[in-house]
């Protein structure tokens, strides 16, 4: 059985470049909708750093933009690198405030796509018509589901990982954790998990 393998995926410079591109695309969307106000729903804990950087880029490019950030938790793993079959959303949102403007859901990483799908469906069911998603990393390409504003698409393949003796690759750093640790790294690293 292979040992866990660690790899640097994205440097701080690469991350900031991707975030800047995402911010420019988000501004283009807002201009299409003729609005300078944006509600952001940030999925904790992982997306907190990304949300702050996107907000900073948006204000740098368009200082007159108004941004309101709402934070929410979506339980997607058991805390030990195992994905859950269903998602639980924790926290309350100000639905009246959210309904007034375009909404951007920000997440650090999309793996199965279940968290984004559940939260977006909740927003749409509440009557919020203009909802988009921004994700720094999509792990398994289109299999992870649609994303409107994307930093990096890894296009990992479970079959290829399995042939190499790994069941998954756990990403951490830049707000993402490895069993509660490593969130404060400036770069994003990955830990390939051996088949057991």
C-alpha positions, 0 to 999 in steps of 0.5 A, a space after each residue: 500500500 502506498 504511503 500518503 503523498 503530499 504535493 503543492 498544487 497552487 502557490 500564493 501568486 497563482 491563487 491571487 491571480 485566479 482570485 483577481 480573474 474571478 473578481 473581474 468576471 463577477 464585476 462583469 456579471 454585476 454590470 450585465 445586471 446593472 447593479 453595484 450591490 452584491 450579497 455574498 453567502 460565504 460557506 464557512 470555514 473554508 471559504 472565509 479567506 477566499 471571500 475576503 480576497 474576492 471582496 478586497 479585489 472587487 473594492 480595488 477594481 470598483 470602489 463604489 460597489 456595495 457588498 454584504 457578506 453572510 456566513 453559513 456553515 454546511 456540514 459536508 464531511 465527518 471531520 476525518 476526510 470522509 464525505 457525507 451523503 447528505 448536507 446539513 446547512 447551519 446558521 440563519 440568513 436574512 432572507 429579506 435582505 438577500 432577496 433585494 440583490 444578486 447573490 453570490 455563493 462562495 466556497 473554497 472547493 467543490 468535490 461532489 457538488 452537493 453543498 453548493 447544490 443544496 444551498 443554491 436550491 434553498 436560495 432559489 426556493 426563497 425566491 432569489 432569482 439571480 444566484 451565482 456560485 464562485 469556487 476556487 477549486 473544482 476537484 473532479 471537473 464537470 462531475 463536481 457540478 456546475 460553477 459560475 466563477 471558477 479559479 482552478 479546475 483540477 479534473 481529477 479522475 477517481 479511476 486514475 487515482 485508484 490505479 495509482 493506489 489512492 482513493 482521493 486527494 485532500 486539499 488544504 491551505 488558504 483557508 482549507 483544513 486538513 483535519 482541522 489544521 493547515 488553514 493558515 498556509 498561503 499556498 494550497 497543498 494536497 495529500 493523496 490518501 492511499 486505498 485502504 
